[in-house]
């Protein structure tokens, strides 16, 4: 890996650029930096989620995911460098199948909510989708390791399922979207 920072305020970014792990400098609004920032935000949000009371298995899974996201950030920071492999994606697939198997089938759309920890998990899901969009945008211009995109896609699915799981752990259930709330698209409110 690259150099470890011993000094945080280097002032080298005062001109609107930042250094990549390979030593090149790019504008701070570069697509690569945007994708890296989205992954960093997702990792930080998982850190907040981990401060909540969680079942041990979920906390262990989210901690492992944080490490994977940090590796992903390293990969995005160093063009051409790869850390994530298909095995990382398969691990998410296995967790997704395990948690989903215990849930009742969805027959309606659900709203992000319920228990605080479930709502926070749904928020993390939306940030994972945003990170995925940023990586897809980057991949349209530059080479991106395929497992990075796959990982973010699976992670958002897993976070959706974990949100449902955590609502049940908290003694609740999914918050169902009600399509028949008494307001029709043709009604005139004036």
C-alpha positions, -999 to 999 in steps of 0.1 A, spaced: 0 0 0 9 36 -3 25 59 23 8 63 56 0 99 65 20 112 94 8 147 89 -29 154 80 -27 191 70 -3 191 40 -18 221 23 -11 204 -11 -48 204 -18 -52 241 -15 -51 245 -53 -82 222 -57 -63 190 -65 -56 159 -45 -31 131 -47 -39 96 -58 -21 66 -43 2 64 -73 14 99 -68 -5 116 -96 -26 147 -88 -62 152 -100 -89 178 -95 -109 172 -63 -140 169 -85 -125 141 -106 -148 111 -112 -123 89 -93 -123 112 -63 -161 114 -64 -164 76 -64 -139 73 -36 -158 99 -15 -190 80 -19 -174 48 -8 -158 66 22 -192 81 31 -208 47 30 -180 33 52 -185 62 77 -223 56 78 -217 19 85 -194 31 114 -224 51 128 -246 21 123 -222 0 143 -226 23 173 -262 11 176 -272 -21 194 -269 -49 168 -270 -86 169 -234 -100 171 -236 -116 137 -248 -84 120 -221 -63 138 -194 -88 127 -207 -88 91 -208 -50 89 -173 -47 104 -160 -71 77 -178 -50 51 -161 -18 65 -127 -35 59 -138 -44 24 -149 -8 17 -116 5 30 -99 -19 5 -122 -7 -22 -112 29 -14 -75 19 -18 -83 3 -51 -101 34 -63 -73 56 -50 -46 37 -71 -56 33 -107 -49 -3 -119 -46 -17 -84 -70 -44 -73 -79 -58 -39 -115 -69 -42 -121 -103 -57 -150 -124 -67 -148 -141 -33 -157 -108 -16 -189 -106 -38 -197 -143 -31 -194 -137 7 -221 -110 3 -242 -133 -18 -241 -159 10 -250 -134 37 -278 -121 15 -292 -156 10 -289 -165 47 -307 -134 60 -333 -133 32 -343 -170 38 -356 -161 73 -378 -133 60 -414 -135 48 -418 -129 11 -425 -93 1 -460 -87 -13 -459 -49 -10 -433 -22 -13 -419 -11 20 -408 22 33 -374 28 50 -383 29 86 -394 10 117 -367 6 143 -340 33 143 -313 7 135 -334 -6 105 -340 29 92 -303 36 95 -296 4 75 -320 16 48 -301 49 47 -269 30 43 -285 12 14 -293 44 -4 -257 56 1 -245 23 -13 -266 28 -44 -251 63 -48 -216 49 -45 -225 23 -71 -237 50 -95 -205 70 -89 -184 39 -97 -205 31 -128 -199 67 -140 -161 63 -134 -161 30 -152 -175 47 -183 -143 67 -186 -117 45 -168 -110 9 -161 -126 -3 -128 -123 -38 -114 -156 -56 -120 -159 -69 -84 -161 -33 -72 -193 -26 -91 -207 -61 -82 -198 -56 -45 -217 -23 -42 -247 -38 -60 -248 -68 -37 -242 -47 -7 -272 -24 -13 -293 -56 -17 -279 -70 15 -285 -37 34 -322 -38 23 -325 -73 36 -307 -64 69 -331 -35 74 -360 -59 72 -341 -84 95 -333 -57 120 -369 -46 122 -379 -81 132 -350 -83 157 -364 -51 173 -399 -68 176 -414 -50 147 -420 -56 110 -417 -39 76 -433 -5 72 -456 -11 42 -462 15 16 -499 22 14 -510 29 -22 -546 36 -11 -542 66 12 -573 84 0 -556 107 -25 -559 98 -61 -538 113 -89 -569 128 -105 -582 145 -74 -580 183 -73 -567 196 -40 -577 233 -47 
